Amino acid sequence: MTVQNIQRSIETVWRIEQARLIAGLTRFVRDVGLAEELAQDALVAALQSWPEKGVPERPGAWLMATAKRRAIDLFRRRKMAKRKHEAVGYDLELDQNEMPDPDTALDDHVGDDLLSLIFTSCHPLLSPEARVAMTLRLLGGLTTEEIARAFLVPEATVAQRIVRAKKTLSQARVPFEVPRGEDMRERLGSVLAVVYLIFNEGYSATGGDDWVRPKLCEEALRLGRILAGLAPDEPEAHGLVALMEIQASRLGTRVDAAGEPVLLSEQNRARWDRLAIGRGLAALARAEALRGAAGPYALQAAIAACHARAARAEDTDWARIAALYGVLGQVTPSPIIELNRAVAVMMVAGPETALAIVDTLADEPSLKAYHLLPAVRGDFLARLDRFEAAREAFEEAAALTQNERERALLSERAAACGRGERPAR
């Protein structure tokens, strides 16, 4: 294997193992910031060792063992208490065959380090923004730039939130555990938000060359199912699972053989995962059977269900979708929700009515760098045969997006409008 191939292997292993590695290390050292540093040290060691010795048979276990050795060395240097030193040293000496399988059963919530890390990161001591940002960084493996785009805030702001959050947790010696009872319910909302943002980054990547990152979706779904099992009477936990299941059912049709994006209206619905849709609809039914089911995730799941139930794109109940977005906008007012409502209104009342809604969002500060605003506006303008204005809107959207696949798609649309043609949808 060439050095280049080994480096690619290391990058792949790191993407897969990073979250589990940090979570497992946090359980041992009881400090999120230190755990991340140790994980980075292990990555550096892999970059130095693997090109010469080859990728080990169990790379995740290799990274964990290396990080634990660094932890022991650090404890020695700091002259940590003998009891803590021996506890970590004993764990290190476990035979690799006895190490827990990272793909443990979904219902093993007590021993799930990833779930414990999420709840620790979402402690009430932290601001809601810091909880989400830090957990996305540690468990989603997202860069501060990607998180900033998800929140529509400056990258420096996200970086500061993460640094302060780690410091706060370390100073407060927050327990590394899944909370119980009322304490768990208090933190559930921010945990659900974290899980969904991880899923969204996998479903529609904000940056890079790939349109989708299925592994992130799988991880978010795994955590979502665990959360629903932990909180069986919480409708929003089931609503989130329903939403992710239904959206995940389309993953195999969101890109073509060349990795190019395929829009919802053009997807082969016969290839949608009917089992995932069935699981999603069942979770939605559970959410709707519980009091207080009109939360943001249950409402979004109901919208996704409208698409899932339509055998053909033209069978979609857009009137119901527009109404559901209206309710969603009342529950959680947001310019992005209003933009989505405009798309549904366009399908019901036409592009002119929808364009009027979008134009009211033009001066919304939080959407200044949001590429989908000019993209949607460009689509409406093209439908009205206002091709020059549509071209300008698509070019603006292409300049704003950080995803290479999406930029190419938007540039193609701009070129079609430049030729006086309606772009393919």
C-alpha positions as CSV (number, residue, x, y, z in Angstrom):
1,M,0.0,0.0,0.0
2,T,1.4,3.4,-1.0
3,V,2.0,6.2,1.5
4,Q,-0.8,8.1,-0.1
5,N,-3.2,5.2,0.3
6,I,-2.3,4.8,3.9
7,Q,-2.9,8.5,4.6
8,R,-6.3,8.1,3.0
9,S,-6.9,5.1,5.2
10,I,-5.9,7.0,8.3
11,E,-8.3,9.8,7.3
12,T,-11.1,7.3,6.9
13,V,-10.4,5.5,10.2
14,W,-10.3,8.9,11.9
15,R,-13.7,10.0,10.6
16,I,-15.2,6.7,11.8
17,E,-13.5,6.3,15.1
18,Q,-13.0,10.0,16.3
19,A,-16.3,10.2,18.2
20,R,-16.0,6.8,19.8
21,L,-12.4,7.5,20.7
22,I,-13.1,10.8,22.4
23,A,-16.1,9.4,24.2
24,G,-14.2,6.4,25.5
25,L,-11.3,8.6,26.6
26,T,-13.7,11.0,28.4
27,R,-15.0,8.1,30.5
28,F,-11.4,7.3,31.5
29,V,-10.0,10.8,32.1
30,R,-13.2,12.6,33.0
31,D,-12.3,15.7,31.0
32,V,-13.7,16.3,27.6
33,G,-11.0,18.8,26.6
34,L,-8.2,16.4,27.7
35,A,-9.9,13.5,25.9
36,E,-9.9,15.4,22.6
37,E,-6.2,16.3,23.0
38,L,-5.3,12.7,23.7
39,A,-7.3,11.6,20.6
40,Q,-5.4,14.1,18.5
41,D,-2.1,12.8,19.9
42,A,-3.1,9.3,18.9
43,L,-3.9,10.5,15.4
44,V,-0.4,12.1,15.1
45,A,1.1,8.8,16.3
46,A,-0.8,7.0,13.5
47,L,0.4,9.4,10.9
48,Q,4.0,8.7,12.0
49,S,3.7,4.9,12.5
50,W,1.2,3.5,10.0
51,P,3.0,4.6,6.8
52,E,6.0,2.6,7.9
53,K,4.4,-0.3,9.7
54,G,1.1,-0.5,7.9
55,V,-2.5,0.0,9.1
56,P,-3.2,-2.3,12.1
57,E,-5.9,-5.0,11.9
58,R,-8.0,-3.1,14.4
59,P,-7.1,0.6,13.9
60,G,-9.7,1.8,16.3
61,A,-8.3,-0.3,19.1
62,W,-4.8,0.8,18.2
63,L,-5.8,4.5,18.5
64,M,-7.5,3.9,21.8
65,A,-4.5,2.0,23.3
66,T,-2.1,4.7,22.1
67,A,-4.3,7.5,23.5
68,K,-4.5,5.6,26.9
69,R,-0.7,5.3,27.0
70,R,-0.5,9.0,26.5
71,A,-3.0,9.5,29.3
72,I,-0.9,7.3,31.7
73,D,2.2,9.3,30.8
74,L,0.4,12.5,31.4
75,F,-0.9,11.4,34.8
76,R,2.6,10.4,35.8
77,R,4.0,13.7,34.8
78,R,1.3,15.5,36.7
79,K,1.7,13.1,39.6
80,M,-2.0,12.3,39.6
81,A,-3.5,10.3,42.5
82,K,-2.3,6.7,42.5
83,R,-5.9,5.4,42.5
84,K,-6.8,7.2,39.2
85,H,-3.5,6.2,37.6
86,E,-4.0,2.5,38.5
87,A,-7.6,2.6,37.2
88,V,-6.5,3.8,33.8
89,G,-3.5,1.5,33.7
90,Y,-5.7,-1.5,34.5
91,D,-8.1,-0.6,31.7
92,L,-5.2,-0.3,29.3
93,E,-4.0,-3.8,30.1
94,L,-7.2,-5.4,29.0
95,D,-6.7,-7.7,26.1
96,Q,-7.9,-6.3,22.8
97,N,-10.2,-9.2,22.4
98,E,-11.9,-8.2,25.7
99,M,-12.3,-4.6,24.6
100,P,-16.0,-3.7,24.0
101,D,-17.2,-3.8,20.5
102,P,-17.8,-0.2,19.3
103,D,-21.0,-1.4,17.6
104,T,-22.7,-2.4,20.8
105,A,-26.5,-3.0,20.9
106,L,-28.7,0.0,20.5
107,D,-30.5,-0.6,23.8
108,D,-27.2,-0.7,25.8
109,H,-27.8,2.9,26.9
110,V,-26.0,2.7,30.3
111,G,-22.7,1.6,28.7
112,D,-22.9,3.8,25.7
113,D,-20.0,6.2,25.9
114,L,-21.2,8.3,22.9
115,L,-24.6,8.9,24.6
116,S,-22.9,9.8,27.9
117,L,-20.7,12.2,26.1
118,I,-23.7,13.9,24.4
119,F,-25.5,14.4,27.7
120,T,-22.3,15.6,29.4
121,S,-21.7,18.1,26.6
122,C,-25.3,19.2,26.9
123,H,-25.1,20.0,30.6
124,P,-27.3,22.9,31.9
125,L,-24.1,24.8,32.9
126,L,-23.5,25.5,29.3
127,S,-25.5,27.9,27.0
128,P,-27.7,26.1,24.5
129,E,-25.5,27.3,21.7
130,A,-22.4,26.0,23.4
131,R,-24.0,22.6,24.1
132,V,-24.8,22.1,20.4
133,A,-21.5,23.4,19.1
134,M,-19.3,21.4,21.3
135,T,-21.2,18.1,20.8
136,L,-21.2,18.5,17.1
137,R,-17.5,19.1,17.2
138,L,-16.8,16.1,19.4
139,L,-19.3,13.5,18.2
140,G,-20.2,14.7,14.8
141,G,-16.6,15.3,13.8
142,L,-17.6,18.6,12.2
143,T,-15.2,21.5,11.9
144,T,-15.9,24.8,13.5
145,E,-16.5,26.1,9.9
146,E,-19.2,23.5,9.3
147,I,-20.8,24.2,12.6
148,A,-20.8,28.0,11.9
149,R,-22.6,27.4,8.6
150,A,-25.2,25.3,10.4
151,F,-25.8,28.0,12.9
152,L,-25.4,30.9,10.4
153,V,-22.9,32.6,12.8
154,P,-19.2,33.6,12.5
155,E,-16.7,30.8,12.8
156,A,-14.8,32.6,15.5
157,T,-17.9,32.7,17.6
158,V,-18.3,28.9,17.4
159,A,-14.6,28.4,18.3
160,Q,-15.0,30.5,21.4
161,R,-18.1,28.7,22.5
162,I,-16.3,25.3,22.2
163,V,-13.2,26.4,24.2
164,R,-15.3,28.0,26.9
165,A,-17.6,25.0,27.1
166,K,-14.7,22.5,27.6
167,K,-13.2,24.8,30.3
168,T,-16.5,25.1,32.1
169,L,-17.1,21.3,32.2
170,S,-13.6,20.6,33.3
171,Q,-13.7,23.2,36.2
172,A,-17.1,21.9,37.3
173,R,-16.1,18.3,37.2
174,V,-19.3,17.4,35.4
175,P,-20.0,13.6,35.8
176,F,-19.7,11.5,32.7
177,E,-23.0,9.8,32.7
178,V,-26.5,9.5,31.2
179,P,-28.7,11.5,33.6
180,R,-32.0,10.1,34.9
181,G,-35.4,11.4,35.7
182,E,-36.0,15.2,35.6
183,D,-32.4,15.9,34.9
184,M,-32.5,13.9,31.7
185,R,-35.7,15.7,30.5
186,E,-34.1,19.1,31.1
187,R,-31.3,18.2,28.8
188,L,-33.3,16.2,26.2
189,G,-34.2,19.2,24.0
190,S,-30.6,20.3,23.3
191,V,-29.5,16.6,22.8
192,L,-32.2,16.1,20.2
193,A,-31.1,19.3,18.4
194,V,-27.5,18.0,18.4
195,V,-28.5,14.6,17.0
196,Y,-30.6,16.2,14.2
197,L,-27.8,18.6,13.2
198,I,-25.4,15.6,12.9
199,F,-28.0,13.9,10.8
200,N,-28.4,17.0,8.6
201,E,-24.7,17.3,8.0
202,G,-24.8,13.7,6.7
203,Y,-28.0,14.2,4.7
204,S,-26.9,17.4,3.0
205,A,-23.2,18.1,3.6
206,T,-22.5,21.8,4.1
207,G,-19.0,21.6,2.7
208,G,-16.5,19.4,0.8
209,D,-17.0,17.3,-2.3
210,D,-19.7,14.9,-1.2
211,W,-23.4,15.7,-1.3
212,V,-24.2,13.1,1.4
213,R,-22.3,11.5,4.3
214,P,-24.3,8.4,5.1
215,K,-22.1,7.5,8.1
216,L,-23.2,10.6,9.9
217,C,-26.8,9.8,9.2
218,E,-26.4,6.3,10.6
219,E,-24.7,7.6,13.7
220,A,-27.5,10.1,14.3
221,L,-30.2,7.5,13.8
222,R,-28.4,5.2,16.2
223,L,-28.3,7.9,18.9
224,G,-31.9,8.9,18.1
225,R,-33.2,5.4,18.6
226,I,-31.4,5.2,21.9
227,L,-32.9,8.5,23.0
228,A,-36.4,7.4,22.1
229,G,-35.9,4.2,24.2
230,L,-34.6,6.3,27.1
231,A,-37.5,8.7,26.9
232,P,-40.5,6.6,25.7
233,D,-43.1,9.2,26.8
234,E,-41.4,12.2,25.0
235,P,-43.2,12.8,21.7
236,E,-40.3,14.8,20.3
237,A,-37.9,11.9,20.7
238,H,-40.1,9.7,18.6
239,G,-40.8,12.6,16.3
240,L,-37.1,13.1,15.6
241,V,-36.6,9.3,14.9
242,A,-39.6,9.5,12.5
243,L,-38.1,12.4,10.7
244,M,-34.6,10.9,10.4
245,E,-36.0,7.5,9.3
246,I,-38.1,8.9,6.6
247,Q,-35.4,11.2,5.3
248,A,-32.8,8.4,5.5
249,S,-35.1,6.3,3.3
250,R,-34.1,8.6,0.3
251,L,-30.3,8.5,0.9
252,G,-29.7,6.0,-1.9
253,T,-31.5,8.2,-4.4
254,R,-30.1,11.6,-3.5
255,V,-27.0,11.1,-5.7
256,D,-26.6,9.4,-9.1
257,A,-23.8,6.9,-10.1
258,A,-21.4,9.8,-10.5
259,G,-22.2,11.3,-7.1
260,E,-24.1,14.2,-8.6
261,P,-27.2,15.5,-6.7
262,V,-30.6,14.3,-7.6
263,L,-33.5,16.5,-6.5
264,L,-36.5,15.2,-4.6
265,S,-38.9,15.6,-7.6
266,E,-36.5,13.6,-9.8
267,Q,-35.7,10.7,-7.5
268,N,-36.8,7.2,-8.3
269,R,-39.3,6.6,-5.5
270,A,-39.4,2.9,-6.2
271,R,-35.8,2.9,-4.8
272,W,-36.8,4.6,-1.5
273,D,-36.2,2.3,1.4
274,R,-39.8,1.2,2.3
275,L,-38.6,-0.5,5.5
276,A,-37.1,2.8,6.7
277,I,-40.3,4.6,5.7
278,G,-42.4,2.1,7.7
279,R,-40.2,2.6,10.8
280,G,-40.6,6.3,10.4
281,L,-44.3,6.3,10.0
282,A,-44.6,4.0,13.1
283,A,-42.4,6.4,15.1
284,L,-44.6,9.3,13.9
285,A,-47.7,7.4,15.0
286,R,-46.1,6.9,18.5
287,A,-45.3,10.6,18.7
288,E,-48.8,11.7,17.6
289,A,-50.4,9.3,20.2
290,L,-48.6,11.2,23.0
291,R,-49.7,14.5,24.4
292,G,-47.8,17.5,23.1
293,A,-47.0,15.9,19.8
294,A,-47.1,19.3,17.9
295,G,-43.4,19.9,18.5
296,P,-40.9,20.9,15.7
297,Y,-39.6,17.4,15.1
298,A,-43.0,15.7,15.0
299,L,-44.3,18.5,12.6
300,Q,-41.3,18.1,10.3
301,A,-41.8,14.3,10.4
302,A,-45.4,14.9,9.3
303,I,-44.1,17.0,6.4
304,A,-41.7,14.2,5.4
305,A,-44.5,11.7,5.6
306,C,-46.4,13.6,3.0
307,H,-43.6,13.0,0.6
308,A,-43.1,9.4,1.7
309,R,-46.8,8.6,1.1
310,A,-46.8,10.0,-2.4
311,A,-46.2,7.3,-5.0
312,R,-45.3,10.0,-7.6
313,A,-44.0,13.5,-7.1
314,E,-47.2,14.9,-8.6
315,D,-49.2,13.1,-6.0
316,T,-47.6,15.1,-3.1
317,D,-50.1,16.8,-0.8
318,W,-48.5,20.3,-1.1
319,A,-51.5,22.0,0.5
320,R,-51.0,20.0,3.7
321,I,-47.3,20.6,3.6
322,A,-47.8,24.4,3.3
323,A,-50.3,24.2,6.3
324,L,-47.8,22.2,8.4
325,Y,-45.0,24.7,7.7
326,G,-47.4,27.4,8.8
327,V,-47.9,25.6,12.1
328,L,-44.2,24.9,12.4
329,G,-43.5,28.6,11.9
330,Q,-45.8,29.4,14.8
331,V,-44.1,26.8,17.1
332,T,-40.5,27.8,16.2
333,P,-40.5,31.1,14.2
334,S,-37.6,31.0,11.8
335,P,-36.8,32.6,8.4
336,I,-35.6,29.2,7.1
337,I,-39.0,27.7,7.9
338,E,-40.7,30.6,6.1
339,L,-38.5,29.9,3.1
340,N,-39.5,26.3,3.1
341,R,-43.2,27.3,3.4
342,A,-42.7,29.5,0.3
343,V,-41.6,26.4,-1.7
344,A,-44.8,24.6,-0.7
345,V,-46.9,27.7,-1.4
346,M,-45.4,27.8,-4.9
347,M,-46.6,24.3,-5.6
348,V,-50.1,25.2,-4.5
349,A,-50.5,28.9,-5.6
350,G,-47.8,29.4,-8.1
351,P,-44.4,31.1,-8.3
352,E,-45.6,34.7,-8.2
353,T,-47.3,34.3,-4.8
354,A,-44.3,32.4,-3.5
355,L,-41.9,34.9,-4.7
356,A,-43.6,37.6,-2.7
357,I,-43.0,35.5,0.4
358,V,-39.3,35.1,-0.4
359,D,-38.8,38.8,-1.2
360,T,-39.9,39.6,2.4
361,L,-36.9,37.6,3.6
362,A,-34.3,39.5,1.5
363,D,-33.2,41.7,4.3
364,E,-33.2,39.0,7.0
365,P,-29.7,39.3,8.6
366,S,-29.4,35.6,9.4
367,L,-29.9,34.7,5.7
368,K,-27.3,37.0,4.2
369,A,-24.9,34.1,3.7
370,Y,-27.6,31.4,3.3
371,H,-27.2,30.1,-0.3
372,L,-30.7,28.5,-0.4
373,L,-32.4,31.9,-0.3
374,P,-31.1,33.0,-3.7
375,A,-31.4,29.5,-5.0
376,V,-35.1,29.3,-4.2
377,R,-35.6,32.8,-5.5
378,G,-33.8,31.9,-8.7
379,D,-36.1,28.9,-9.2
380,F,-39.2,31.0,-8.8
381,L,-37.9,33.7,-11.2
382,A,-37.1,31.0,-13.8
383,R,-40.6,29.6,-13.5
384,L,-41.8,33.2,-14.3
385,D,-39.5,33.3,-17.3
386,R,-37.5,36.2,-15.7
387,F,-34.3,34.5,-16.8
388,E,-31.8,37.3,-16.3
389,A,-32.8,37.9,-12.7
390,A,-32.9,34.1,-12.2
391,R,-29.4,33.8,-13.6
392,E,-28.1,36.4,-11.1
393,A,-29.8,34.7,-8.2
394,F,-28.4,31.2,-9.1
395,E,-24.9,32.7,-9.5
396,E,-25.2,34.3,-6.1
397,A,-26.3,31.0,-4.6
398,A,-23.3,29.2,-6.3
399,A,-20.9,31.7,-4.8
400,L,-22.3,31.3,-1.3
401,T,-22.4,27.5,-1.1
402,Q,-19.4,25.6,0.3
403,N,-20.4,22.2,-1.2
404,E,-18.7,21.6,-4.6
405,R,-21.5,19.3,-5.9
406,E,-24.1,21.9,-5.1
407,R,-22.0,24.7,-6.6
408,A,-21.8,22.8,-9.9
409,L,-25.6,22.2,-9.9
410,L,-26.4,25.9,-9.2
411,S,-23.9,27.0,-11.9
412,E,-25.6,24.8,-14.4
413,R,-28.9,26.4,-13.6
414,A,-27.4,29.8,-14.0
415,A,-26.0,28.9,-17.4
416,A,-29.4,27.5,-18.5
417,C,-31.1,30.8,-17.5
418,G,-28.4,32.7,-19.4
419,R,-29.4,30.8,-22.5
420,G,-33.1,31.8,-21.9
421,E,-34.0,28.3,-20.8
422,R,-35.8,27.0,-17.7
423,P,-33.3,24.9,-15.8
424,A,-34.0,21.2,-15.1
425,R,-35.4,20.6,-11.7
